[in-house]
Amino acid sequence: MTTHDDLDAPTIDTTDEPDTDVTIDTDSAPDGAEEAVAIERPEATGRTRRRTRRRAVVLTGGVGAVVVALGATSLYFHLEHRDSAAVAASRADVMTAATDGTRAVLTYRAGSVDADLARAATFLTGDFRDYYTKLGTDAIAPNARSRGLSSEAAVAGTSTIRVDQGSAGALVFVNQSVTPASGAASVTSTAIRVHLTEVDGRWLIDRFEPI
């Protein structure tokens, strides 16, 4: 018959288990073993320190490279922005000079033709200025006075073709109306390729090519 004592939880008797503590008998170790251990540990520590130093150098070098790269990138975008702004300003100046110069060259009135031609010459430079001055003296002014001619130029649009260092090109679209003293006005529309040169900070027309 099963008694109440038989239902008690089993127990494990550890009195006969072997001692689990482990000791190392260094007296029985071969000669040089302790010396080998003593030598091995400093070498391992040295390698660890060298690896640590190398990692520190690598990390420091990496941070330096990132800083240099960021600085170079910032400088690049700064210069790029500055150059872009300078080009945009130059384009605006070229368009203004081409527009104003073209209008002045093609606009005059019979009663003020000499002053009008002299003013137009201030927008020009080089051989073209000399050519225009001679043409004004020899042909434009005499015809304007004798026939009572007046010319009015209206610029319909201007676009830059190129802007280089000290040189530029623009395309100017013009509606020119020439009116005699008696009679109807004659209106022509044309596109003119205008070449400009920068002289003392001003863009001046040095060539004028109707297309």
DATA-V502224 format. One record per residue. N is the residue number from 1. SS is DSSP state (hx for helix, st for strand, lp for the rest). Layout:
n = [N N]
ss = [SS SS]
This chain:
n = [1 2 3 4 5 6 7 8 9 10 11 12 13 14 15 16 17 18 19 20 21 22 23 24 25 26 27 28 29 30 31 32 33 34 35 36 37 38 39 40 41 42 43 44 45 46 47 48 49 50 51 52 53 54 55 56 57 58 59 60 61 62 63 64 65 66 67 68 69 70 71 72 73 74 75 76 77 78 79 80 81 82 83 84 85 86 87 88 89 90 91 92 93 94 95 96 97 98 99 100 101 102 103 104 105 106 107 108 109 110 111 112 113 114 115 116 117 118 119 120 121 122 123 124 125 126 127 128 129 130 131 132 133 134 135 136 137 138 139 140 141 142 143 144 145 146 147 148 149 150 151 152 153 154 155 156 157 158 159 160 161 162 163 164 165 166 167 168 169 170 171 172 173 174 175 176 177 178 179 180 181 182 183 184 185 186 187 188 189 190 191 192 193 194 195 196 197 198 199 200 201 202 203 204 205 206 207 208 209 210 211]
ss = [lp lp lp lp hx hx hx lp lp lp lp lp lp lp lp lp lp lp lp lp lp lp lp lp lp hx hx hx lp lp lp lp hx hx hx hx hx hx hx hx hx hx hx hx hx hx hx hx hx hx hx hx hx hx hx hx hx hx hx hx hx hx hx hx hx hx hx hx hx hx hx hx hx hx hx hx hx hx hx hx hx hx hx hx hx hx hx hx hx hx hx hx hx hx hx hx hx hx hx hx hx hx hx hx hx lp lp st lp hx hx hx hx hx hx hx hx hx hx hx hx lp lp st lp hx hx hx hx hx hx hx hx hx hx hx hx hx hx hx hx hx hx hx hx hx hx lp lp st st st st st st st st st st st st st st st lp lp st st st st st st st st st st st st st lp lp lp lp lp lp st st st st st st st st st st st st st st lp lp st st st st st st st st st lp]
